[in-house]
């Protein structure tokens, strides 16, 4: 039994992070402290007033734990990581995590490409961004490739020059085919340099060039060509118009402002890169009645910059925040250079903060209904299901499905929903090992046994080695298991849990004559549910998602099996060569399109085997 009074006496007078648990051992709050002893003691002092929200939290604390750090800065970093992992009930949280796209120019290659990237790696590439719109980034990349006729292929140049025919882009005049040696490395590099200048905001050269080409084509009565240049010209002008100069210092800044009411808050961020406003975005923040703007902004800065790889030199806020100095130090370490957190009082910077503030207020007023609808279909729907099953605190649901065709390559799927939203990073798929033929019950027994046996093993290793909560792929167990079937499927799951000595609630989806869910089977009774409710709609989405995930996996296996069976028929192609071909080309169609020379260049292959594959796959009857 955890004795709070006794444990409070043991708290050290050192910096660190404290973690509060409720009676179900769920983490409900995470905080940092310069002195763990003083801060944690405050929660349990009769005179301490933290407001209604914190009072409710303190009533739920069944135990606490703490982690000592060497400094307040270390405590801040650890707090950010733990909050992002556990998303505790009483911490102020961003409603959505976003990753921003970059434009990547692979300048380290002999013939560089312009690519879309979700992360900024430490490689020999040059990155531009981050940008706020993935669609706009893709459009810009497409435009750059058209303007400067850069390659989009994955060929290994110059090694693969002349090994295969040029692709379609060469024939439609959108690439100069460096794969054929039709353009020198030096001339191609000049085009890449011009593209980099374009990304840096120097639009004048290309605007002038397109204007001249459009006029020349028009004078020569090549009107289709003139229209093509006109469209490209307009596209460049649109990009140039969006990137208006906001300050002439050419530095990177984020402008942050906040709008809040009694239960919702919106944070607006303007992204300024190289002195240009390249985009803006807004974030919804879940708050409590007692949360001040200072607290909300502090939490936002911690959570937002713990998840983004790019840290600007300057962050401008409408008012002071908690932990100002330690936050600036932490951000400086992440950036690799000094970061300034400022509250502008006059001039252009103050006007930018005011503009961000107005945008935040507008978003908050316009999106109140949208927020409520989204909450209704996710968190609200989960609460409905929790109410039907009497499962307070329901957050994580796992659903399973089996797919096969006449017993061929039986597979299982596991999908995960947290707070009413799919958590795709936790999805898992299973290829059945012990079951032959179409036996759904036996298949489900194997899938569930493997899932929870693996999870229990990971939990044991995590405790023995004192590893973090993200140690394994099966470590976290669900609050509810949802089976795509009624009594039979539920009983199979309960049998597995009993064999493993686990206690996890299980419900099944009871179907009508049209195979539509009409209710939930739980604790040996059928619970009717309203078809028009958000809870019913969420159950349907979970059911469909588990089925889709299983079907997709099954199709991929069938496709590979088809390729294997065809390659098996080719003389001289054994398992090692078949595996090498599949590893390099991924699909039968790609192998078929390869030349005999390319096939011979594959690991384990020789000219004779390559010629046999090429001739076999080019018979009329093969595909």
C-alpha positions as CSV (number, residue, x, y, z in Angstrom):
1,X,0.0,0.0,0.0
2,X,1.4,3.4,-1.0
3,X,1.5,5.7,2.0
4,X,1.5,9.3,0.6
5,X,2.5,10.9,4.0
6,X,5.5,8.6,4.4
7,X,6.6,9.0,0.8
8,X,6.4,12.8,1.0
9,X,9.1,12.6,3.7
10,X,11.4,10.8,1.3
11,X,11.3,13.4,-1.4
12,X,14.7,14.9,-2.2
13,X,15.4,18.6,-2.4
14,X,16.6,18.3,-6.0
15,X,15.4,19.1,-9.5
16,X,13.4,16.5,-11.3
17,X,10.1,15.3,-12.7
18,X,7.1,14.0,-10.6
19,X,4.4,11.6,-12.0
20,X,1.0,11.3,-10.4
21,X,-1.0,8.0,-10.7
22,X,-4.7,7.3,-9.9
23,X,-6.2,4.2,-8.3
24,X,-6.1,2.4,-11.7
25,X,-2.4,3.3,-11.9
26,X,-3.0,5.5,-14.9
27,X,-0.8,8.6,-15.1
28,X,-3.0,11.7,-14.6
29,X,-0.4,14.4,-14.3
30,X,3.3,15.1,-15.0
31,X,5.2,18.1,-13.8
32,X,8.8,19.4,-13.2
33,X,10.3,21.1,-10.2
34,X,13.4,22.9,-9.1
35,X,12.8,21.2,-5.8
36,X,10.8,18.0,-5.8
37,X,10.3,18.1,-2.1
38,X,8.8,21.6,-2.1
39,X,6.7,21.2,-5.2
40,X,5.1,17.9,-4.5
41,X,4.5,18.8,-0.8
42,X,2.5,21.8,-2.1
43,X,-0.2,19.6,-3.6
44,X,-1.1,18.0,-0.3
45,X,-1.0,21.1,1.9
46,X,-4.4,22.2,3.2
47,X,-3.7,25.9,2.6
48,X,-2.5,25.3,-1.0
49,X,-5.0,26.6,-3.6
50,X,-4.5,25.5,-7.2
51,X,-8.1,25.9,-8.3
52,X,-10.9,23.4,-8.9
53,X,-9.1,21.4,-11.6
54,X,-6.0,20.7,-9.5
55,X,-8.2,20.0,-6.4
56,X,-10.0,17.3,-8.4
57,X,-6.7,15.9,-9.5
58,X,-5.3,15.8,-6.0
59,X,-8.4,13.8,-4.8
60,X,-7.5,11.2,-7.5
61,X,-3.8,10.7,-6.6
62,X,-3.2,7.2,-5.3
63,X,0.5,7.3,-5.6
64,X,3.3,9.3,-7.1
65,X,6.8,8.6,-8.4
66,X,9.7,10.9,-9.4
67,X,12.8,11.0,-11.4
68,X,15.8,13.1,-10.2
69,X,17.7,15.2,-12.8
70,X,21.0,17.1,-12.7
71,X,19.4,20.4,-13.5
72,X,16.1,22.2,-14.2
73,X,16.9,22.1,-17.9
74,X,17.1,18.3,-17.8
75,X,13.8,18.2,-15.9
76,X,12.2,20.4,-18.5
77,X,13.3,18.1,-21.4
78,X,12.2,15.0,-19.5
79,X,8.8,16.5,-18.6
80,X,8.2,17.4,-22.3
81,X,9.1,13.8,-23.4
82,X,6.9,12.1,-20.8
83,X,3.9,14.4,-21.4
84,X,4.1,13.7,-25.1
85,X,4.3,10.0,-24.5
86,X,1.6,9.6,-21.8
87,X,-0.7,12.6,-22.6
88,X,-2.0,12.8,-18.9
89,X,-5.6,13.8,-18.2
90,X,-4.8,16.9,-16.1
91,X,-1.9,18.3,-18.2
92,X,-2.8,21.1,-20.7
93,X,-2.5,19.4,-24.0
94,X,-2.3,20.2,-27.7
95,X,-5.2,18.6,-29.4
96,X,-3.2,17.6,-32.4
97,X,0.4,16.9,-33.2
98,X,1.6,18.1,-36.6
99,X,4.8,17.5,-38.5
100,X,5.7,20.1,-41.2
101,X,7.1,19.3,-44.6
102,X,10.4,20.4,-46.1
103,X,11.8,20.7,-49.6
104,X,15.0,18.7,-49.8
105,X,17.6,19.3,-52.5
106,X,20.0,16.4,-52.7
107,X,23.0,18.6,-53.4
108,X,25.4,15.8,-52.3
109,X,24.4,13.8,-55.4
110,X,26.2,14.2,-58.8
111,X,22.8,14.9,-60.4
112,X,20.7,16.4,-57.5
113,X,16.9,16.0,-57.1
114,X,14.2,18.2,-55.4
115,X,12.2,16.1,-53.0
116,X,9.4,16.2,-50.4
117,X,10.5,15.4,-46.9
118,X,8.8,15.1,-43.5
119,X,12.0,15.4,-41.5
120,X,15.3,17.2,-41.6
121,X,18.2,14.7,-41.6
122,X,21.9,15.3,-41.1
123,X,22.9,14.3,-44.6
124,X,24.5,16.1,-47.5
125,X,21.2,17.6,-48.7
126,X,20.0,21.2,-48.3
127,X,16.6,21.7,-46.7
128,X,14.1,24.5,-47.2
129,X,11.2,25.0,-44.7
130,X,9.4,23.9,-42.7
131,X,6.3,24.8,-44.6
132,X,2.7,24.6,-43.3
133,X,1.0,23.1,-46.4
134,X,2.0,19.7,-47.7
135,X,0.0,20.3,-50.9
136,X,1.7,23.6,-51.5
137,X,5.1,22.0,-51.1
138,X,4.3,19.3,-53.6
139,X,3.0,21.9,-56.1
140,X,6.2,23.9,-55.7
141,X,8.4,20.8,-56.2
142,X,6.4,20.0,-59.4
143,X,6.8,23.6,-60.6
144,X,10.5,23.6,-59.9
145,X,11.0,20.3,-61.8
146,X,9.1,21.8,-64.8
147,X,11.0,25.1,-64.7
148,X,14.5,23.7,-64.5
149,X,13.9,20.3,-66.0
150,X,15.3,18.3,-63.1
151,X,15.2,14.6,-62.8
152,X,12.6,12.9,-60.6
153,X,13.8,9.3,-60.9
154,X,15.7,7.2,-58.3
155,X,18.4,6.0,-60.7
156,X,21.9,5.8,-59.3
157,X,23.7,8.4,-61.5
158,X,26.3,8.5,-62.9
159,X,26.6,4.7,-62.4
160,X,23.4,3.9,-64.3
161,X,23.9,6.3,-67.2
162,X,22.9,4.6,-70.4
163,X,21.7,1.4,-68.8
164,X,18.0,1.9,-69.7
165,X,15.8,4.1,-71.9
166,X,14.8,7.6,-70.8
167,X,11.5,7.9,-69.0
168,X,8.4,9.8,-70.1
169,X,9.6,13.1,-68.7
170,X,12.3,13.4,-71.3
171,X,9.8,12.9,-74.1
172,X,7.5,15.6,-72.8
173,X,10.4,18.0,-72.3
174,X,10.3,18.0,-68.5
175,X,13.8,16.4,-68.0
176,X,17.0,16.6,-69.9
177,X,17.7,12.9,-69.4
178,X,21.0,12.9,-67.4
179,X,20.4,9.2,-67.2
180,X,21.4,9.1,-70.9
181,X,24.3,11.6,-70.7
182,X,22.3,14.1,-72.7
183,X,23.3,16.9,-70.3
184,X,26.7,17.4,-68.6
185,X,27.1,17.4,-64.9
186,X,28.2,21.1,-65.0
187,X,25.2,22.2,-67.0
188,X,22.8,20.2,-64.8
189,X,24.4,21.7,-61.6
190,X,23.7,25.2,-63.0
191,X,20.0,24.3,-63.2
192,X,20.1,23.0,-59.7
193,X,21.8,26.3,-58.5
194,X,19.0,28.3,-60.2
195,X,16.4,26.1,-58.5
196,X,18.0,26.8,-55.1
197,X,18.0,30.5,-55.9
198,X,14.3,30.2,-56.6
199,X,13.7,28.5,-53.2
200,X,15.7,31.3,-51.6
201,X,13.1,33.8,-53.0
202,X,15.0,35.1,-56.0
203,X,12.2,34.9,-58.6
204,X,13.4,37.7,-60.9
205,X,15.6,35.6,-63.3
206,X,12.9,33.0,-63.9
207,X,10.1,35.5,-64.3
208,X,12.2,37.4,-66.9
209,X,13.1,34.2,-68.7
210,X,9.5,32.9,-68.9
211,X,8.2,36.4,-70.0
212,X,10.7,36.4,-72.9
213,X,9.9,32.8,-73.9
214,X,6.2,33.5,-73.8
215,X,6.6,36.5,-76.1
216,X,8.9,34.7,-78.5
217,X,6.5,31.8,-78.8
218,X,3.6,34.1,-79.4
219,X,5.5,36.0,-82.1
220,X,6.3,32.7,-83.8
221,X,2.6,31.8,-83.6
222,X,3.4,28.8,-81.3
223,X,0.4,29.5,-79.2
224,X,0.3,26.3,-77.3
225,X,3.8,26.8,-76.2
226,X,3.0,30.4,-75.3
227,X,0.1,29.3,-73.1
228,X,2.4,26.8,-71.4
229,X,4.9,29.6,-70.6
230,X,2.1,31.8,-69.5
231,X,0.8,29.2,-67.0
232,X,4.2,28.7,-65.6
233,X,4.7,32.5,-65.3
234,X,1.4,32.8,-63.4
235,X,2.4,30.0,-61.0
236,X,5.7,31.7,-60.2
237,X,3.9,35.0,-59.6
238,X,1.5,33.3,-57.2
239,X,4.4,31.9,-55.1
240,X,6.2,35.2,-55.2
241,X,3.0,37.0,-54.1
242,X,2.6,34.7,-51.1
243,X,6.1,35.2,-49.8
244,X,5.9,38.9,-48.9
245,X,8.7,40.4,-47.0
246,X,7.7,41.1,-43.4
247,X,11.0,42.3,-42.0
248,X,14.3,43.2,-43.7
249,X,16.6,41.5,-41.3
250,X,16.3,38.2,-43.2
251,X,16.1,36.1,-40.0
252,X,14.0,33.2,-38.9
253,X,11.2,34.0,-36.4
254,X,8.0,32.4,-35.1
255,X,5.2,34.8,-34.1
256,X,2.9,33.2,-31.5
257,X,-0.4,34.5,-30.2
258,X,-3.3,33.1,-28.2
259,X,-7.1,33.3,-28.1
260,X,-9.0,31.5,-25.4
261,X,-12.4,31.2,-23.8
262,X,-13.6,29.2,-20.8
263,X,-12.8,25.7,-22.3
264,X,-11.0,26.1,-25.6
265,X,-7.9,27.9,-26.8
266,X,-6.4,28.4,-30.2
267,X,-2.7,29.3,-30.7
268,X,-1.8,31.0,-34.0
269,X,1.8,30.7,-35.3
270,X,3.3,32.8,-38.1
271,X,6.4,31.2,-39.6
272,X,9.0,33.7,-40.9
273,X,12.0,32.3,-42.7
274,X,14.8,34.4,-44.2
275,X,12.6,37.5,-43.5
276,X,9.6,36.1,-45.4
277,X,6.2,34.9,-44.1
278,X,6.2,31.4,-45.6
279,X,3.0,30.2,-43.8
280,X,0.9,30.1,-40.7
281,X,-0.9,27.5,-38.7
282,X,-3.2,27.2,-35.7
283,X,-3.4,24.7,-32.9
284,X,-6.2,23.7,-30.6
285,X,-5.3,23.5,-26.9
286,X,-7.3,21.6,-24.3
287,X,-7.5,23.8,-21.2
288,X,-9.1,23.9,-17.7
289,X,-11.1,26.8,-16.2
290,X,-8.2,27.9,-14.1
291,X,-5.5,27.9,-16.8
292,X,-4.1,31.3,-17.4
293,X,-2.8,32.6,-20.7
294,X,0.7,32.5,-19.3
295,X,0.3,28.8,-18.5
296,X,-1.3,27.9,-21.8
297,X,1.5,29.7,-23.8
298,X,4.2,28.0,-21.6
299,X,2.7,24.6,-22.3
300,X,2.4,25.3,-26.0
301,X,6.0,26.4,-26.3
302,X,7.2,23.2,-24.5
303,X,5.1,20.8,-26.5
304,X,5.3,22.5,-29.9
305,X,9.1,22.8,-30.0
306,X,9.8,19.4,-28.4
307,X,8.2,17.9,-31.6
308,X,9.6,20.1,-34.4
309,X,13.1,19.7,-35.7
310,X,13.4,23.4,-36.7
311,X,14.0,26.1,-34.0
312,X,14.0,29.7,-35.1
313,X,16.5,32.3,-33.7
314,X,13.6,34.4,-32.3
315,X,10.2,33.6,-30.8
316,X,7.8,36.5,-30.3
317,X,5.0,36.2,-27.7
318,X,2.2,38.5,-26.6
319,X,3.2,38.2,-22.9
320,X,5.7,36.7,-20.5
321,X,5.7,33.0,-19.9
322,X,6.8,30.7,-17.0
323,X,10.3,29.3,-17.1
324,X,11.3,32.0,-19.6
325,X,15.1,31.6,-19.1
326,X,15.3,27.8,-18.9
327,X,13.0,27.5,-22.0
328,X,15.3,29.8,-24.0
329,X,18.3,27.7,-22.8
330,X,16.6,24.4,-23.8
331,X,15.7,25.8,-27.2
332,X,19.2,27.1,-27.7
333,X,20.6,23.6,-27.1
334,X,18.2,22.1,-29.6
335,X,19.0,24.8,-32.2
336,X,22.7,24.8,-31.6
337,X,22.7,28.6,-31.2
338,X,21.2,31.2,-29.0
339,X,17.4,31.6,-29.0
340,X,15.6,34.8,-28.0
341,X,12.1,34.7,-26.5
342,X,10.8,38.3,-26.8
343,X,7.6,40.3,-26.1
344,X,7.6,43.2,-28.6
345,X,6.3,46.5,-27.4
346,X,6.3,48.6,-30.5
347,X,6.9,48.7,-34.2
348,X,6.5,46.0,-36.9
349,X,7.1,43.1,-34.5
350,X,4.3,44.2,-32.2
351,X,2.0,44.6,-35.2
352,X,2.8,41.0,-36.3
353,X,1.9,39.7,-32.8
354,X,-1.4,41.7,-33.0
355,X,-2.1,40.2,-36.4
356,X,-1.5,36.7,-35.2
357,X,-3.8,37.5,-32.2
358,X,-6.6,38.6,-34.5
359,X,-6.2,35.4,-36.6
360,X,-6.3,33.3,-33.5
361,X,-9.6,35.0,-32.3
362,X,-11.1,34.5,-35.8
363,X,-10.2,30.8,-35.9
364,X,-11.6,30.2,-32.4
365,X,-14.9,31.9,-33.2
366,X,-15.3,30.1,-36.5
367,X,-14.2,26.7,-35.4
368,X,-16.1,26.2,-32.1
369,X,-18.7,24.1,-33.8
370,X,-16.1,22.2,-35.8
371,X,-14.3,21.4,-32.5
372,X,-17.5,20.2,-30.9
373,X,-18.3,18.0,-33.9
374,X,-14.8,16.5,-33.9
375,X,-14.9,15.8,-30.2
376,X,-18.3,14.3,-30.6
377,X,-17.2,11.8,-33.2
378,X,-14.0,10.8,-31.3
379,X,-13.8,11.5,-27.6
380,X,-17.6,11.8,-27.3
381,X,-18.1,8.6,-29.2
382,X,-15.6,6.8,-26.9
383,X,-17.5,8.1,-23.8
384,X,-20.7,6.7,-25.2
385,X,-19.2,3.3,-25.6
386,X,-17.7,3.6,-22.1
387,X,-21.2,4.4,-20.8
388,X,-22.8,1.4,-22.5
389,X,-20.2,-1.0,-21.1
390,X,-19.7,0.8,-17.8
391,X,-16.0,1.3,-18.4
392,X,-15.0,4.7,-17.0
393,X,-11.6,6.0,-18.3
394,X,-11.9,4.1,-21.6
395,X,-9.2,5.4,-24.0
396,X,-7.5,2.6,-25.9
397,X,-9.4,0.1,-28.0
398,X,-7.8,-2.8,-29.9
399,X,-9.8,-4.6,-32.6
400,X,-8.8,-7.8,-34.5
401,X,-9.9,-9.4,-37.8
402,X,-9.0,-12.5,-39.8
403,X,-8.7,-12.7,-43.6
404,X,-8.3,-15.7,-45.9
405,X,-9.6,-17.1,-49.2
406,X,-10.4,-20.8,-48.8
407,X,-7.7,-21.0,-46.1
408,X,-5.0,-19.5,-48.4
409,X,-2.4,-17.5,-46.5
410,X,-4.6,-16.8,-43.4
411,X,-3.6,-13.4,-41.8
412,X,-4.7,-11.4,-38.8
413,X,-4.9,-7.7,-38.2
414,X,-4.8,-5.6,-35.1
415,X,-5.9,-1.9,-35.2
416,X,-5.7,0.5,-32.4
417,X,-8.0,3.5,-31.6
418,X,-7.0,6.0,-28.8
419,X,-9.5,8.7,-27.7
420,X,-11.6,7.8,-30.7
421,X,-8.9,8.2,-33.3
422,X,-6.9,5.6,-35.2
423,X,-3.3,5.2,-33.9
424,X,-1.7,3.7,-37.0
425,X,1.8,3.5,-35.5
426,X,0.4,0.8,-33.2
427,X,-1.3,-1.3,-35.9
428,X,0.1,-4.8,-36.3
429,X,-0.4,-7.7,-38.7
430,X,0.1,-11.4,-38.2
431,X,0.8,-14.2,-40.7
432,X,-0.7,-17.4,-39.2
433,X,1.8,-20.1,-38.3
434,X,-0.2,-23.0,-36.7
435,X,-3.5,-22.9,-38.5
436,X,-4.2,-24.6,-41.8
437,X,-7.5,-24.2,-43.6
438,X,-10.3,-21.7,-43.0
439,X,-10.7,-21.8,-39.2
440,X,-11.4,-18.3,-37.9
441,X,-11.7,-19.3,-34.2
442,X,-8.3,-21.1,-34.2
443,X,-6.8,-18.3,-36.2
444,X,-8.1,-15.7,-33.7
445,X,-6.8,-17.8,-30.8
446,X,-3.3,-17.7,-32.3
447,X,-3.3,-14.0,-33.1
448,X,-4.5,-13.0,-29.6
449,X,-2.1,-15.4,-27.9
450,X,0.9,-14.0,-29.9
451,X,-0.2,-10.4,-29.3
452,X,-0.5,-10.7,-25.5
453,X,2.4,-13.1,-25.0
454,X,4.7,-10.8,-26.8
455,X,3.3,-7.8,-24.8
456,X,3.8,-9.6,-21.5
457,X,7.4,-10.5,-22.5
458,X,8.1,-6.9,-23.4
459,X,6.7,-5.6,-20.1
460,X,8.9,-8.0,-18.2
461,X,12.0,-6.9,-20.1
462,X,11.0,-3.3,-19.6
463,X,10.8,-3.7,-15.9
464,X,14.0,-5.8,-15.6
465,X,16.1,-3.4,-17.7
466,X,14.3,-0.2,-16.4
467,X,13.5,0.7,-20.0
468,X,11.1,3.5,-21.1
469,X,7.4,3.1,-21.9
470,X,8.2,3.1,-25.7
471,X,10.4,0.0,-25.4
472,X,8.3,-2.4,-27.5
473,X,5.7,-2.6,-30.1
474,X,3.2,-4.6,-28.0
475,X,4.0,-3.1,-24.5
476,X,0.8,-1.1,-24.0
477,X,-2.4,-3.2,-23.4
478,X,-5.9,-1.9,-24.3
479,X,-8.7,-0.8,-22.0
480,X,-11.1,-2.8,-24.2
481,X,-10.7,-5.5,-26.8
482,X,-13.3,-5.3,-29.6
483,X,-14.1,-8.5,-31.6
484,X,-15.6,-8.6,-35.0
485,X,-18.2,-11.1,-34.0
486,X,-20.6,-12.1,-31.2
487,X,-20.5,-14.7,-28.4
488,X,-18.1,-17.1,-30.2
489,X,-15.4,-14.6,-30.9
490,X,-15.7,-13.1,-27.4
491,X,-15.3,-16.5,-25.8
492,X,-12.2,-17.2,-27.8
493,X,-10.7,-14.0,-26.6
494,X,-11.7,-14.6,-23.0
495,X,-10.1,-18.1,-23.2
496,X,-6.8,-16.6,-24.4
497,X,-6.9,-14.0,-21.6
498,X,-7.7,-16.7,-19.0
499,X,-4.8,-18.8,-20.2
500,X,-2.4,-15.8,-19.9
501,X,-4.0,-14.7,-16.5
502,X,-4.9,-11.3,-17.9
503,X,-8.0,-9.3,-17.1
504,X,-9.0,-7.0,-20.0
505,X,-12.7,-6.2,-20.9
506,X,-13.8,-7.8,-24.1
507,X,-16.9,-7.0,-26.2
508,X,-18.2,-8.4,-29.5
509,X,-20.2,-6.9,-32.4
510,X,-23.5,-8.7,-32.7
511,X,-24.7,-8.7,-36.4
512,X,-28.2,-8.7,-37.9
513,X,-29.2,-10.8,-40.9
514,X,-27.5,-8.2,-43.2
515,X,-24.2,-8.6,-41.4
516,X,-24.6,-5.1,-39.9
517,X,-23.8,-4.4,-36.2
518,X,-26.9,-4.2,-34.2
519,X,-25.5,-4.3,-30.7
520,X,-22.6,-5.2,-28.4
521,X,-22.1,-8.6,-26.7
522,X,-20.6,-7.9,-23.3
523,X,-20.6,-9.8,-20.0
524,X,-22.9,-12.5,-21.4
525,X,-25.6,-10.1,-22.5
526,X,-26.4,-8.3,-25.7
527,X,-26.5,-4.5,-25.3
528,X,-28.6,-2.7,-28.0
529,X,-27.1,0.5,-29.4
530,X,-28.6,3.4,-31.3
531,X,-27.6,3.2,-35.0
532,X,-27.6,7.0,-35.2
533,X,-25.3,7.6,-32.2
534,X,-21.6,8.7,-32.5
535,X,-20.6,5.6,-30.5
536,X,-22.2,3.3,-33.1
537,X,-20.5,5.2,-36.0
538,X,-17.1,4.8,-34.2
539,X,-17.7,1.1,-33.7
540,X,-18.5,0.8,-37.5
541,X,-15.3,2.7,-38.3
542,X,-13.2,0.4,-36.1
543,X,-14.8,-2.7,-37.6
544,X,-14.2,-1.4,-41.2
545,X,-10.6,-0.4,-40.4
546,X,-9.7,-3.8,-38.9
547,X,-11.2,-5.5,-42.0
548,X,-9.5,-3.2,-44.4
549,X,-6.1,-3.6,-42.8
550,X,-6.4,-7.5,-42.9
551,X,-7.5,-7.5,-46.5
552,X,-4.7,-5.2,-47.6
553,X,-2.1,-7.4,-45.9
554,X,-3.7,-10.5,-47.4
555,X,-3.6,-9.0,-50.9
556,X,0.1,-8.1,-50.6
557,X,0.9,-11.7,-49.6
558,X,-1.1,-13.0,-52.6
559,X,0.7,-10.7,-54.9
560,X,4.1,-11.8,-53.6
561,X,3.0,-15.5,-53.9
562,X,2.0,-14.9,-57.5
563,X,5.4,-13.4,-58.3
564,X,7.1,-16.3,-56.5
565,X,5.1,-18.9,-58.4
566,X,5.9,-17.4,-61.8
567,X,9.6,-17.0,-61.0
568,X,9.7,-20.6,-59.8
569,X,8.8,-21.8,-63.3
570,X,11.9,-20.2,-64.8
571,X,14.8,-22.6,-65.3
572,X,17.9,-21.7,-63.3
573,X,16.0,-19.4,-60.8
574,X,16.1,-20.8,-57.3
575,X,15.2,-19.3,-54.0
576,X,18.3,-17.1,-53.6
577,X,18.0,-15.6,-57.1
578,X,14.2,-15.1,-56.7
579,X,14.8,-13.4,-53.3
580,X,17.5,-11.1,-54.8
581,X,15.2,-10.1,-57.8
582,X,12.3,-9.4,-55.4
583,X,14.5,-7.4,-53.1
584,X,15.7,-5.2,-56.0
585,X,12.6,-4.8,-58.1
586,X,9.7,-5.3,-55.5
587,X,7.2,-6.4,-58.2
588,X,6.8,-8.7,-61.2
589,X,6.0,-5.7,-63.4
590,X,9.3,-4.0,-62.5
591,X,11.2,-7.2,-63.2
592,X,9.5,-7.5,-66.6
593,X,10.4,-3.9,-67.5
594,X,14.1,-4.4,-66.6
595,X,16.6,-5.1,-69.4
596,X,18.6,-8.3,-69.5
597,X,21.7,-6.2,-68.6
598,X,20.0,-4.8,-65.5
599,X,18.8,-8.2,-64.4
600,X,22.4,-9.6,-64.8
601,X,23.6,-6.8,-62.5
602,X,21.4,-8.1,-59.7
603,X,23.0,-10.0,-56.8
604,X,23.3,-13.8,-57.4
605,X,22.4,-13.4,-61.1
606,X,24.6,-14.0,-64.2
607,X,24.1,-13.3,-67.8
608,X,22.6,-16.7,-68.6
609,X,20.1,-16.5,-65.7
610,X,19.2,-12.9,-66.6
611,X,18.6,-13.8,-70.2
612,X,16.3,-16.7,-69.1
613,X,14.2,-14.4,-66.9
614,X,14.0,-11.8,-69.6
615,X,12.9,-14.2,-72.3
616,X,10.4,-16.0,-70.0
617,X,8.7,-12.8,-68.9
618,X,8.4,-11.5,-72.5
619,X,6.4,-14.4,-73.7
620,X,2.9,-13.2,-74.6
621,X,1.1,-15.5,-72.2
622,X,2.9,-14.5,-69.1
623,X,1.0,-11.4,-67.9
